[in-house]
Each structure stands twice: as structure tokens, then as C-alpha cells.
Amino acid sequence: MKKVIVQKFGGTSVADTEKIKNIAKVVIKEKENGNDVVVVVSAMGHTTDHLVKMAKELTPNPSGREMDMLLSTGECVSIALLTMAIQAQGYDAISFNAMQVGIMTENIHSKARIVNIRTEKLRKNLEEGKIIVVAGFQGVTEDGEITTLGRGGSDTSAVALAAALNAERCDIYTDVEGVYTTDPRVVPNASKLDEVSYEEMLELAHAGANVLHPRSVETAKQFAVPMRVRSSFKLEDMGTLIVGVEKMELYRPVAGVAADLSQARIVVCDVPDRPGVAADLFTALAGENISVDMIIQSYARKVSNTNDIAFTVDSNDLSKTMAVLDKLKNEIGASDVKVDDEIAKVSIVGAGMIDRPGIASTMFATLAKLGVNIKMISTSEIKISCLVDKSDAQKCVKALHTVFNLESDVIADVKGDLPDV
């Protein structure tokens, strides 16, 4: 039985017909290696941005259903053109949209999650020797409504298809050569990682690294699908392999540094210190499909028996969040809601930090040496995040990248003196 390889190509990879011809050659080469191939593609170039712009020119608040109907057309153009390019090279290929394949999702517009993939048609066409090209980013509900998966949805489509087909690997082709220790545009000497664990990649993605969407990594981890991030333009480079941490022979205490500049901090002031208030607050936000990241509740003030609850949301959800809080503020008895959208979340991530003392103190000392004030802190076993002023984000990333020695293959000794930053 042949191995199945799923390949995903982003918008820059299929931006014009010449690039589509080149991608067709990449697909055919994988087929000639003796594998069955399923290809997932995004909309061409800036097609999605253009469609959103046209919609907003007609109405400031287009309905979610019609936006999904509109945006799903971009991938349909890409799959048809790429299939034509493959066929022109003499290979049998066929394109499918999500409805034709049966990529079933929740009945939620713009941020739907895949619940099932019906693989019968895919397997039949693979058995017939065809290369299959599938529209990413889109799905369909049980009652036939078109949905989209949200930002980075094509990555999620590809990984979900790989899981459903028990694929050997899912290759994500993009405009970068792999996963780096930080953004090379900020730190030119950032190192490309040959391997990174699902856990580290997931934390980096949540922390602001834009190589992969967190949901695609979550899916890969859940179903143990190996992923490889590769460049569409440097095919000789094998990129970065993303696998389970148990398959990695060696990992640094810190694998990468990321900054997320799309965060907003909200403080709900003078909340009554009684059971259920936090539940009411975050249940209301969840009801509007708003994801909350960092959360801190202050110590209760004895005189007033109140506390403050601070949390962060994606800045794209800020207006929706404030609309919820404006309604809820009086219900829960809060005195005020304050917003700071000039902040950034700076994070260090590494599976090796679990049993290594000194990581947190090194991070905090480095930021202190820079004169940077930390506004919030959150941690997990493999991540430490600090909320700082947005204007400080780049210098924090550069300094942390240096102090943890991420520009080289040498594992940093976090107990030593801090280098000049």
C-alpha cells in the first residue's frame, strides 16, 4: 500500500500562474517518489484581503454566512488552476471543494472547527492513481451551509486530512524555510530549527509566531501527524520537522522567542469578591466565541471586598469584547473597565525548561536590565510569557534571543552571568 503525503501550499506559493506551474512540479515530484498525494491550497496571493475589502465597501457589518460564502470562492479558483497545471504535465488530477469531499464542521461561521472528514471519495480517487487537490480553509455543515475555519484555516484543513487518511506526513509549504528561533526580520541571526516538538510549536504559535496556526498544531499533536514546514521556493531545504517530544533526541532549555503584538489588555475593576463572578464574566465572553489568553485576579481588598480581574484578548476581538463587558459590568457590580491596546506579549518556549532552574529568573533579569516594566506574567511547563509595552517588544526579543544563546547550536548555560544586552 502506498504512503499518503499531504502537501499544503499558501497564498504566496500560488500567487500567479507561473508559481502555480512550479508548484505543480513539486506535487508531481512527490507523486513520482511513489506516494499518493493530496494537495491543499489557499486562495491566490491577497485574494482573501481583496474580497474582504469589497464586502466592507458594501456594508460595515456583513453577515457571517455571506462572508463565508464569499471567502470560500478564493480557494476554489486555486484548486481548479493547480489541477489544470498538473493535468497539463500529463498527470491525472482532480479538484474538490469541501462540500464535495465532505469536510464537516460545526455550524459556526468564520471560526468553524472540523468535526469529521468523509474519506470515501478521497480514497477511491487515490486508488485510481489520481492526484487530489482540495480547497483549504472551508468546510460544510450537516445541513449544507458553507463555513470557513478562520485565520490559518488551510493549515488546519491539511493536517485534518492527513489525520483522516493516516498520512505518512503533512508538508506545509510556505514563504519561509522553516521554524526559526525567532522572527528573522527582527533578529537576522536567528537559527532555523531542524526539529521542534508539537508542544513547543503550539506554544510558539500561541505566543505570536506566525508560521503555523495553533489549531493545525493541536490537530497534528492529537492525531500524531508528523509535520514539516518547508519553503516553496527553496525545495532543497528540508525545513523543520514537527514531531512528538519523545521522538526528539535533544532539545534546548529554550527553543524560541516570540512576540505577539495583536494583544489587548482589559482590566475589570472593583469586581465583588464572591463565588461565580469570574464564571459569569468568562462565560459571557465564551458565548460570543471570544478566546481569552492571560488572566490575573488581584488579591481581594478587605475594606471593599473587591478585586480586579485582568486578561488579554486578540485585538481583533476587542470591540466585541467591550460590547459584552458594557452589558455585563453593572450585572456583576464592577466599577469600571479599562483597556490598554499598546501592549505586546513576549514569550520564551522550550520543552527543556521543565527541569532547568533559572530560566524564569534569567528572563526577568534580562528585561529588568533593559529597563522594561512587566505588566503581567503567565507560565506553563514549557512557556513563560510577559506582557510589556508594545514599543519594547523588539528589544525584548533581541535580548532574550541573545541571553539564551539561540543564534547557535550550543545549549545555553542559564546559570552564568548575563551577557551585555
C-alpha positions in Angstrom: 0.0 0.0 0.0 1.3 3.4 -1.0 2.1 6.1 1.6 -0.1 9.2 1.6 1.7 12.6 1.7 -0.4 15.7 2.2 1.0 18.9 0.9 -0.3 22.4 1.7 0.6 25.5 -0.3 -0.2 29.0 1.0 -1.3 32.0 -0.9 2.2 33.3 -1.8 3.0 29.9 -3.3 0.1 30.1 -5.8 0.0 33.9 -6.3 0.2 33.7 -10.1 0.1 31.2 -12.9 3.9 30.9 -13.1 4.1 30.0 -9.4 1.2 27.5 -9.9 3.2 25.8 -12.6 6.2 25.5 -10.3 4.0 24.1 -7.5 2.6 21.6 -10.0 6.2 20.3 -10.5 6.7 19.9 -6.7 3.4 17.9 -6.5 4.4 15.7 -9.4 7.8 15.0 -7.9 6.2 13.7 -4.8 3.9 11.5 -6.9 6.9 10.2 -8.8 8.5 9.2 -5.5 5.9 6.5 -5.3 3.5 8.2 -2.9 -0.2 9.0 -3.1 -0.6 12.8 -3.0 -3.3 15.0 -1.6 -2.7 18.8 -2.0 -4.4 21.5 0.0 -4.2 25.1 -1.3 -5.1 28.6 -0.1 -6.5 31.4 -2.1 -4.1 33.1 -4.5 -2.0 35.9 -3.1 -4.1 38.6 -1.5 -7.4 37.3 -2.8 -9.0 37.0 0.6 -8.0 40.6 1.6 -9.5 41.8 -1.7 -12.8 40.0 -1.1 -13.0 41.3 2.5 -12.3 44.9 1.2 -15.1 44.6 -1.4 -17.6 43.3 1.3 -16.7 46.2 3.6 -17.3 48.7 0.8 -20.9 47.4 0.6 -21.6 47.1 4.3 -19.6 47.7 7.5 -21.1 44.6 9.1 -21.6 41.8 6.5 -23.3 38.7 7.8 -21.1 35.8 8.8 -22.9 33.4 6.4 -22.4 35.6 3.4 -18.8 36.3 4.3 -18.1 32.6 4.4 -19.9 32.2 1.0 -17.7 34.9 -0.4 -14.4 34.0 1.1 -14.7 30.3 0.2 -14.6 31.2 -3.5 -10.9 32.1 -3.3 -9.7 28.6 -2.7 -12.0 27.2 -5.4 -10.1 29.3 -8.0 -6.7 28.0 -6.7 -7.7 24.3 -6.8 -9.0 24.5 -10.3 -5.9 26.3 -11.7 -3.5 24.0 -9.9 -5.3 20.9 -11.1 -5.2 22.2 -14.7 -1.4 22.8 -14.3 -0.9 19.2 -13.1 -3.0 17.8 -15.9 -1.0 19.9 -18.4 2.1 17.9 -17.3 0.3 14.7 -18.3 -0.8 13.5 -14.8 -4.3 12.6 -13.7 -5.6 15.0 -11.1 -8.9 16.1 -9.8 -10.0 19.1 -7.6 -12.6 19.0 -4.8 -14.1 21.7 -2.6 -15.0 21.0 1.0 -18.6 20.1 0.2 -17.5 17.5 -2.5 -15.0 15.9 -0.1 -17.2 16.1 3.0 -15.1 18.2 5.3 -17.8 18.5 8.0 -17.7 21.4 10.5 -19.6 22.9 13.4 -22.5 25.3 12.4 -20.4 28.4 13.2 -19.4 31.0 10.6 -15.9 32.4 10.2 -14.3 30.2 13.0 -15.8 26.7 12.5 -14.0 23.6 13.7 -13.8 20.4 11.7 -15.7 17.6 13.3 -15.4 14.8 10.6 -14.0 14.2 7.2 -15.7 11.7 4.9 -12.8 9.9 3.2 -14.6 7.6 0.8 -14.3 9.8 -2.3 -10.7 10.7 -1.5 -9.7 7.0 -1.1 -11.5 6.0 -4.3 -9.7 8.6 -6.3 -6.3 7.8 -4.7 -6.8 4.1 -5.6 -7.4 5.2 -9.2 -3.9 6.9 -9.1 -5.2 10.5 -9.2 -3.5 13.5 -7.5 -6.2 15.1 -5.4 -6.3 18.9 -4.9 -8.6 20.1 -2.1 -9.7 23.6 -1.1 -8.4 24.6 2.3 -9.9 27.0 4.8 -13.5 25.8 4.1 -16.0 23.3 5.4 -19.7 22.4 5.3 -22.3 21.8 8.0 -24.6 18.8 8.1 -27.4 20.9 6.6 -25.2 22.1 3.7 -24.1 25.5 4.9 -20.6 26.7 3.7 -18.3 27.6 6.6 -14.7 28.8 6.9 -12.2 27.8 9.5 -10.7 31.2 10.4 -7.2 32.6 10.1 -4.7 29.8 9.2 -7.6 27.5 8.3 -5.8 25.9 5.3 -3.1 24.6 7.6 -5.8 23.0 9.7 -7.5 21.6 6.6 -4.3 19.9 5.6 -3.5 18.4 9.0 -7.0 17.2 9.4 -6.9 15.5 6.0 -3.6 13.9 6.9 -5.1 12.5 10.1 -8.2 11.2 8.4 -6.1 9.4 5.7 -3.5 8.1 8.1 -0.9 10.0 6.1 2.8 9.5 6.5 3.4 13.2 6.8 1.9 16.6 6.2 4.2 19.1 4.4 3.4 22.8 4.9 5.0 24.8 2.1 5.3 28.5 2.8 7.4 31.5 2.0 9.9 30.8 4.9 12.4 28.0 5.1 11.1 26.5 8.4 10.6 27.4 12.0 13.2 29.8 13.4 14.2 30.6 17.0 12.5 33.9 16.5 11.4 36.2 13.6 14.5 36.6 11.3 13.2 40.1 10.4 13.7 41.1 14.0 16.9 39.1 14.7 18.8 38.4 11.4 21.0 35.7 13.0 18.0 33.7 14.2 18.6 29.9 13.8 16.4 27.6 11.8 15.3 24.6 13.9 15.7 21.2 12.3 13.2 19.7 14.7 10.7 21.1 17.2 8.1 19.3 19.3 4.3 19.7 18.9 4.2 21.2 22.4 6.9 23.8 21.6 5.4 24.7 18.2 1.9 25.1 19.8 3.2 27.4 22.4 5.2 29.4 19.9 2.1 29.7 17.6 0.0 30.9 20.6 2.8 33.3 21.5 2.8 35.1 18.1 5.0 33.0 15.8 3.0 33.2 12.5 4.5 30.2 10.7 1.6 27.9 11.7 -1.8 28.4 13.1 -2.2 26.9 16.6 -5.3 24.8 15.6 -3.3 23.0 13.0 -0.6 22.1 15.5 -3.2 21.0 18.0 -4.7 18.6 15.4 -1.3 17.3 14.5 -0.5 16.6 18.1 -3.8 15.0 18.8 -3.5 12.5 15.9 0.3 12.2 16.0 0.7 13.5 12.4 4.3 14.5 11.6 4.5 17.9 10.0 7.3 19.5 8.0 7.4 23.3 7.4 9.3 23.9 4.1 9.9 26.7 1.6 8.0 26.6 -1.7 11.0 28.5 -3.2 13.9 26.5 -1.8 12.9 22.9 -2.3 16.4 21.6 -1.5 15.9 22.8 2.1 14.1 20.1 4.2 12.8 22.8 6.6 11.7 22.0 10.1 10.2 18.7 11.3 7.5 18.9 14.0 7.1 15.7 16.0 6.3 14.4 19.5 8.8 15.5 22.1 9.5 11.8 22.9 11.0 11.4 19.4 13.5 14.2 19.8 17.0 13.3 20.9 17.9 16.7 22.3 16.2 19.9 23.0 17.4 23.3 24.3 16.1 24.7 27.5 14.6 27.5 25.3 13.8 26.7 21.7 12.5 30.0 20.6 11.3 33.6 21.4 8.1 35.1 20.1 6.3 38.4 20.3 2.5 38.9 19.8 1.7 42.5 19.0 -2.0 41.8 18.4 -3.0 41.6 22.1 -5.1 44.0 24.2 -5.2 44.0 28.0 -8.5 44.6 29.7 -9.0 45.2 33.4 -12.4 44.9 35.0 -12.1 47.0 38.1 -13.6 46.5 41.6 -15.3 43.2 41.0 -17.2 41.8 44.0 -15.1 39.1 45.7 -17.6 36.3 45.7 -18.0 32.9 44.0 -19.4 32.9 40.5 -18.4 36.3 39.3 -15.4 35.2 37.3 -17.6 32.4 35.8 -20.2 34.9 34.7 -17.6 37.1 33.1 -15.8 34.5 31.1 -18.9 32.5 30.2 -20.3 35.7 28.6 -17.1 36.1 26.6 -17.1 32.4 25.6 -20.7 32.8 24.4 -19.5 35.3 21.8 -16.7 33.0 20.7 -14.0 35.2 22.3 -10.8 33.5 23.3 -9.1 34.8 26.4 -5.3 34.4 27.0 -3.5 35.7 30.1 -5.7 36.0 33.2 -4.8 37.6 36.6 -7.1 38.2 39.5 -5.7 40.6 42.2 -5.8 39.9 45.9 -9.1 40.9 47.5 -9.3 44.3 49.1 -10.6 43.8 52.7 -12.4 47.1 53.1 -14.4 46.9 49.9 -14.3 43.1 49.5 -13.5 43.6 45.8 -10.7 42.7 43.4 -9.6 43.4 39.8 -9.6 40.9 37.0 -7.2 41.5 34.2 -7.0 39.5 31.0 -5.9 39.7 27.4 -7.7 39.1 24.1 -6.8 39.3 20.5 -7.1 42.9 19.4 -9.4 41.8 16.5 -11.9 40.8 19.2 -11.5 44.0 21.3 -14.7 45.8 20.1 -16.8 42.6 20.5 -15.3 42.1 24.0 -16.1 45.7 25.0 -19.6 45.3 23.8 -20.0 42.2 26.1 -18.4 44.0 29.1 -20.5 47.1 28.7 -23.6 45.0 29.1 -22.1 42.9 31.9 -20.4 45.5 34.0 -23.4 46.5 36.0 -24.7 43.0 36.3 -21.6 41.8 38.1 -21.1 45.0 40.1 -17.8 46.2 38.6 -17.0 49.9 38.8 -15.1 50.3 35.5 -13.4 48.6 32.5 -10.0 49.8 31.4 -8.3 48.9 28.1 -4.6 49.0 27.0 -4.0 48.1 23.4 -0.4 49.3 23.3 0.9 46.2 24.8 2.7 43.0 23.5 3.2 39.5 24.8 6.8 38.4 24.7 7.3 34.7 25.3 10.1 32.1 25.6 9.3 28.5 24.8 11.2 25.3 25.3 10.4 21.7 26.3 13.8 21.6 28.1 12.9 24.3 30.6 10.7 21.9 32.7 13.6 20.6 34.9 16.0 23.5 34.4 16.0 26.1 37.3 17.0 29.7 36.5 15.0 30.1 33.2 12.4 32.5 34.7 14.9 34.5 36.7 17.1 34.9 33.6 14.2 36.2 31.6 13.1 38.6 34.3 16.6 39.8 34.9 17.2 40.4 31.2 14.0 42.5 30.9 15.0 44.4 34.1 18.4 45.2 32.6 16.7 46.7 29.6 14.5 48.9 31.9 11.3 47.1 30.7 8.4 47.0 33.1 6.5 43.7 33.1 2.7 44.2 33.4 1.5 40.6 33.5 3.1 37.2 33.7 1.8 33.8 32.7 3.5 30.4 32.6 3.1 26.8 31.6 5.6 23.9 31.9 7.3 25.0 28.7 6.4 28.7 28.3 6.9 31.9 30.1 5.1 35.0 28.8 5.4 38.6 29.9 3.2 41.5 28.9 5.2 44.6 28.1 4.7 47.9 26.3 4.4 47.3 22.6 7.3 49.8 22.0 9.6 47.5 24.0 8.7 44.2 22.2 11.5 44.1 19.6 14.3 44.9 22.0 13.0 42.3 24.4 13.0 39.6 21.7 16.6 40.5 20.6 17.9 40.5 24.2 16.2 37.2 25.1 17.4 35.6 21.9 21.0 36.6 22.9 20.8 35.7 26.6 19.6 32.2 25.8 22.2 31.8 23.0 19.6 30.9 20.3 21.8 32.0 17.4 24.0 28.9 17.8 23.7 25.2 18.3 25.2 25.4 21.8 22.8 24.8 24.7 22.9 28.0 26.9 24.0 27.8 30.5 21.3 29.9 32.2 23.2 29.9 35.5 26.0 32.0 34.1 26.4 35.8 34.1 24.0 37.7 31.8 25.7 38.9 28.6 25.5 42.6 27.7 22.2 43.3 26.0 
